[in-house]
């Protein structure tokens, strides 16, 4: 069974549940596990700290509301989402009246799911963290509006290996019947990244722009390093040099018999993805907001791939390995 699972997806159509789980993993960077069995759902709940359950209301063996009651006995803090395709309005009304669901989503609105997941994840964390003492960001934010106080509620590593899609760097391109051996230097960046969606959310919440976000990022970075020093500790060297052989044979073809006219060798930095919950308190009315942020912490590893440019105009992409700086 998978480790560090935080979201449970239950639907009598397993392929649909798997699609939902994959989408959550891709868009939210949170591990989700799919199942079509209510018994399996209860076993998963007992083994993992499930924060959100996404349940189909109409299932053959048990309604989603009944399953929710069983799951909530295991973790009463769990948040829940009803997926409805065939459920009638009476089911939805009863679910809201009995407070069995935090959100109801029709299956044709599934593109909204990741936003609801982020909101409920933050809600779960804020409830569970109620007994924790928030850790103030030690750096003094003298440029922030004085009425705003920021503190970190939690930092959780949600994905061990992640790369940014537009972060691929081309190191060499070779043509037909060409072989080159070069010494290549791989530079290791220690800069922490806040994803663009998280940056926009933070800016809209604070009504401040880039310089202030940079200060907050420094505070978050220090907190992550302090909390996860062993997993993010870096070596003294920021780069490594390796001798690499790049080649493309004459009349080389792919597995389908299409001729390869050129090969492009690329690499990308790998990151750990952290979900950081930032608490913002208004100094005037003491209103609290919990903001979930996706933070990318660089690792001492990079991913390599080769892109085959084919004679018919198509491209093939192959991941070729994982290396250390």
C-alpha positions as CSV (number, residue, x, y, z in Angstrom):
1,X,0.0,0.0,0.0
2,X,1.2,3.5,-0.7
3,X,2.9,5.7,1.9
4,X,2.0,9.2,3.0
5,X,-1.5,9.0,1.5
6,X,-3.7,12.0,2.6
7,X,-6.8,11.8,0.4
8,X,-9.1,8.9,-0.1
9,X,-11.2,8.6,-3.3
10,X,-14.1,6.1,-3.3
11,X,-16.2,5.4,-6.3
12,X,-17.8,2.1,-7.5
13,X,-16.1,2.8,-10.9
14,X,-12.5,2.2,-10.0
15,X,-11.1,3.7,-13.2
16,X,-13.0,6.9,-12.4
17,X,-11.7,7.0,-8.8
18,X,-8.2,6.4,-10.2
19,X,-8.6,9.3,-12.6
20,X,-9.6,11.6,-9.8
21,X,-6.7,10.5,-7.6
22,X,-4.2,11.1,-10.4
23,X,-5.7,14.5,-11.1
24,X,-5.3,15.5,-7.4
25,X,-1.7,14.2,-7.4
26,X,-0.9,16.2,-10.5
27,X,-2.7,19.5,-9.6
28,X,-2.4,19.5,-5.8
29,X,0.8,17.5,-5.2
30,X,-1.0,15.6,-2.5
31,X,-1.0,11.8,-2.6
32,X,-4.5,10.3,-3.1
33,X,-5.5,6.6,-3.1
34,X,-8.5,5.3,-5.2
35,X,-10.7,2.4,-4.3
36,X,-14.1,1.0,-5.4
37,X,-14.5,-1.0,-2.1
38,X,-16.1,0.4,1.0
39,X,-14.3,-2.3,3.1
40,X,-11.0,-1.3,1.5
41,X,-11.8,2.4,2.2
42,X,-12.2,1.6,6.0
43,X,-8.9,-0.3,6.0
44,X,-7.1,2.6,4.3
45,X,-8.6,5.0,6.8
46,X,-7.2,2.9,9.7
47,X,-3.7,2.8,8.2
48,X,-3.3,6.4,7.0
49,X,-4.0,9.8,8.3
50,X,-6.6,10.7,5.7
51,X,-7.4,14.4,5.7
52,X,-10.1,14.4,2.9
53,X,-12.5,11.7,1.7
54,X,-14.0,12.1,-1.7
55,X,-17.0,9.8,-1.8
56,X,-19.5,8.8,-4.5
57,X,-23.0,9.1,-3.0
58,X,-24.6,6.3,-5.0
59,X,-22.8,3.1,-4.6
60,X,-24.2,-0.5,-4.7
61,X,-23.2,-1.6,-1.2
62,X,-23.4,1.6,0.8
63,X,-24.4,5.2,0.3
64,X,-21.6,7.8,0.6
65,X,-23.3,9.3,3.7
66,X,-23.2,5.9,5.5
67,X,-19.6,5.3,4.5
68,X,-18.7,8.8,5.8
69,X,-20.2,7.9,9.2
70,X,-17.9,4.9,9.5
71,X,-14.8,6.8,8.3
72,X,-15.4,9.7,10.7
73,X,-15.4,7.4,13.7
74,X,-11.8,6.7,12.8
75,X,-10.8,10.3,12.2
76,X,-13.4,12.8,13.3
77,X,-11.4,15.7,11.9
78,X,-11.6,14.4,8.3
79,X,-13.2,16.7,5.7
80,X,-15.4,15.2,3.0
81,X,-16.6,15.9,-0.6
82,X,-19.7,14.3,-2.1
83,X,-19.4,13.4,-5.8
84,X,-22.9,13.2,-7.3
85,X,-23.9,12.1,-10.8
86,X,-27.1,10.2,-10.2
87,X,-27.9,11.3,-6.6
88,X,-31.2,13.3,-6.5
89,X,-31.6,16.7,-4.8
90,X,-33.0,14.9,-1.7
91,X,-29.7,13.2,-1.1
92,X,-27.8,16.5,-1.4
93,X,-30.3,18.3,0.9
94,X,-30.0,15.6,3.6
95,X,-26.2,15.6,3.3
96,X,-26.0,19.3,4.0
97,X,-28.6,19.2,6.8
98,X,-26.8,16.5,8.7
99,X,-23.4,18.2,8.0
100,X,-22.0,15.0,6.5
101,X,-20.2,16.8,3.7
102,X,-18.2,19.9,3.4
103,X,-18.8,20.2,-0.3
104,X,-21.0,18.6,-3.0
105,X,-19.7,18.5,-6.5
106,X,-21.4,17.1,-9.6
107,X,-19.2,15.0,-11.7
108,X,-19.3,17.3,-14.7
109,X,-17.8,20.0,-12.5
110,X,-14.8,18.0,-11.6
111,X,-12.4,20.7,-12.9
112,X,-13.2,22.6,-9.7
113,X,-12.2,19.8,-7.4
114,X,-8.5,20.8,-6.9
115,X,-9.6,24.3,-5.6
116,X,-12.0,22.6,-3.1
117,X,-9.3,20.2,-2.0
118,X,-6.9,23.0,-1.2
119,X,-9.6,24.8,0.8
120,X,-10.6,21.7,2.8
121,X,-6.9,20.7,3.3
122,X,-6.3,24.2,4.9
123,X,-9.5,23.8,7.0
124,X,-8.4,20.4,8.2
125,X,-5.0,21.6,9.1
126,X,-6.3,24.7,10.9
127,X,-8.6,22.5,13.1
128,X,-6.0,19.9,13.9
129,X,-3.4,22.6,14.5
130,X,-5.7,24.3,16.9
131,X,-3.7,22.9,19.8
132,X,-0.3,23.8,18.2
133,X,1.5,27.0,18.8
134,X,2.0,28.7,15.4
135,X,5.7,29.5,14.7
136,X,6.1,33.2,13.9
137,X,8.3,33.9,11.0
138,X,11.4,35.3,12.8
139,X,12.4,37.8,10.2
140,X,10.9,41.2,10.9
141,X,8.6,42.3,8.1
142,X,8.9,46.0,8.6
143,X,7.5,46.7,5.0
144,X,4.4,44.7,5.6
145,X,1.2,46.5,6.7
146,X,1.5,46.8,10.4
147,X,-2.0,45.3,11.0
148,X,-0.9,41.9,9.4
149,X,0.9,39.2,11.3
150,X,2.3,36.1,9.6
151,X,3.1,32.8,11.2
152,X,3.7,29.2,10.0
153,X,1.2,26.6,11.2
154,X,2.7,23.5,9.5
155,X,5.1,22.4,6.9
156,X,4.5,19.0,5.3
157,X,6.5,17.2,2.6
158,X,3.8,16.0,0.2
159,X,6.0,14.9,-2.8
160,X,9.5,13.6,-2.6
161,X,10.4,14.0,-6.3
162,X,9.1,16.8,-8.5
163,X,10.3,18.7,-11.5
164,X,9.1,21.9,-13.1
165,X,7.8,21.2,-16.6
166,X,9.4,24.4,-18.0
167,X,12.6,23.7,-16.0
168,X,14.2,21.4,-18.6
169,X,17.7,22.6,-19.8
170,X,19.0,21.5,-23.1
171,X,22.6,20.4,-22.8
172,X,23.2,19.0,-26.3
173,X,21.5,18.3,-29.7
174,X,23.1,15.8,-32.1
175,X,22.2,15.0,-35.7
176,X,22.4,11.8,-37.7
177,X,25.7,10.0,-37.7
178,X,27.2,12.3,-35.0
179,X,29.0,11.3,-31.9
180,X,30.3,13.9,-29.4
181,X,31.9,13.4,-26.0
182,X,31.9,16.5,-23.8
183,X,32.6,17.5,-20.2
184,X,29.4,19.1,-18.8
185,X,29.0,21.0,-15.6
186,X,25.7,20.6,-13.8
187,X,24.9,23.6,-11.5
188,X,22.9,22.9,-8.4
189,X,20.4,25.7,-7.4
190,X,19.6,26.1,-3.7
191,X,16.9,28.6,-4.4
192,X,13.5,27.7,-3.0
193,X,10.5,28.3,-5.3
194,X,7.0,29.4,-4.5
195,X,4.7,28.1,-7.3
196,X,3.0,30.8,-9.3
197,X,-0.5,29.8,-8.1
198,X,0.7,30.1,-4.5
199,X,2.4,33.4,-5.2
200,X,-0.8,34.8,-6.6
201,X,-2.8,33.5,-3.7
202,X,-0.3,35.1,-1.2
203,X,-0.3,38.4,-3.0
204,X,-4.1,38.6,-3.1
205,X,-4.3,37.7,0.6
206,X,-1.7,40.3,1.7
207,X,-2.4,42.9,-1.0
208,X,1.4,43.2,-1.4
209,X,3.7,42.5,-4.3
210,X,7.1,40.9,-5.1
211,X,9.6,42.4,-2.6
212,X,7.4,41.4,0.3
213,X,6.8,37.9,-1.0
214,X,10.6,37.5,-1.2
215,X,10.9,38.3,2.5
216,X,8.1,35.8,3.4
217,X,9.8,33.2,1.2
218,X,13.0,33.6,3.2
219,X,11.2,33.0,6.5
220,X,9.4,29.9,5.1
221,X,12.7,28.6,3.7
222,X,14.4,28.9,7.1
223,X,11.4,27.1,8.8
224,X,11.5,24.2,6.2
225,X,15.3,23.8,6.6
226,X,15.0,23.8,10.4
227,X,12.2,21.2,10.4
228,X,13.6,18.9,7.7
229,X,17.3,19.5,8.0
230,X,18.3,15.9,7.3
231,X,16.2,15.6,4.2
232,X,17.2,18.9,2.6
233,X,20.8,19.3,3.8
234,X,23.1,20.1,0.9
235,X,26.7,19.4,0.3
236,X,29.4,22.1,0.1
237,X,29.6,21.9,-3.7
238,X,27.1,23.7,-5.9
239,X,28.0,21.9,-9.1
240,X,29.5,18.7,-10.5
241,X,31.4,18.0,-13.7
242,X,30.8,14.8,-15.7
243,X,32.0,13.4,-19.1
244,X,28.9,12.7,-21.2
245,X,28.7,10.9,-24.6
246,X,26.0,12.1,-27.0
247,X,25.4,10.1,-30.2
248,X,22.9,9.3,-33.0
249,X,23.7,6.5,-35.4
250,X,23.3,6.6,-39.2
251,X,19.7,5.7,-40.3
252,X,18.8,5.0,-36.6
253,X,15.1,4.3,-36.2
254,X,12.7,4.1,-33.3
255,X,10.8,1.0,-32.2
256,X,8.1,1.7,-34.8
257,X,10.6,1.9,-37.6
258,X,10.5,5.7,-38.0
259,X,13.8,7.4,-38.7
260,X,15.3,9.6,-36.0
261,X,16.8,12.8,-37.6
262,X,18.1,14.3,-34.3
263,X,18.3,13.8,-30.6
264,X,18.1,16.4,-27.9
265,X,19.6,15.7,-24.4
266,X,18.1,17.6,-21.5
267,X,18.2,17.7,-17.7
268,X,16.0,19.2,-14.9
269,X,16.4,20.0,-11.3
270,X,14.5,17.8,-8.9
271,X,12.6,19.2,-5.9
272,X,10.8,18.2,-2.7
273,X,7.3,19.7,-2.6
274,X,6.1,21.1,0.7
275,X,2.7,22.2,1.6
276,X,3.1,25.1,4.0
277,X,0.1,26.5,5.9
278,X,0.7,30.2,6.5
279,X,-1.6,31.8,9.1
280,X,-2.4,35.5,8.6
281,X,-3.9,37.4,11.4
282,X,-5.5,40.9,11.1
283,X,-4.2,43.1,13.9
284,X,-7.4,45.1,13.8
285,X,-10.2,42.5,14.0
286,X,-8.0,39.4,14.9
287,X,-9.5,37.5,11.9
288,X,-7.4,34.5,11.0
289,X,-6.8,33.1,7.6
290,X,-5.0,29.9,6.7
291,X,-3.3,30.0,3.3
292,X,-2.0,26.8,1.8
293,X,1.2,27.3,-0.2
294,X,3.1,24.9,-2.5
295,X,6.9,25.4,-1.9
296,X,9.6,23.6,-4.0
297,X,12.8,22.8,-2.1
298,X,15.7,21.8,-4.5
299,X,17.3,18.4,-4.0
300,X,20.8,17.4,-4.9
301,X,19.5,15.3,-7.8
302,X,18.5,16.0,-11.4
303,X,16.5,14.1,-14.0
304,X,17.7,13.4,-17.5
305,X,15.7,12.8,-20.7
306,X,16.2,12.4,-24.5
307,X,13.8,13.9,-27.1
308,X,13.9,12.1,-30.5
309,X,12.9,14.3,-33.4
310,X,11.4,12.0,-36.0
311,X,11.4,12.1,-39.8
312,X,7.5,12.4,-39.8
313,X,7.7,15.6,-37.7
314,X,6.7,13.9,-34.4
315,X,8.7,13.9,-31.2
316,X,9.3,11.1,-28.6
317,X,10.3,11.9,-25.1
318,X,12.1,9.3,-22.9
319,X,13.2,9.8,-19.3
320,X,16.7,8.3,-19.2
321,X,17.8,8.5,-15.5
322,X,18.3,10.3,-12.3
323,X,21.7,11.6,-11.2
324,X,23.3,13.4,-8.3
325,X,25.1,16.7,-8.4
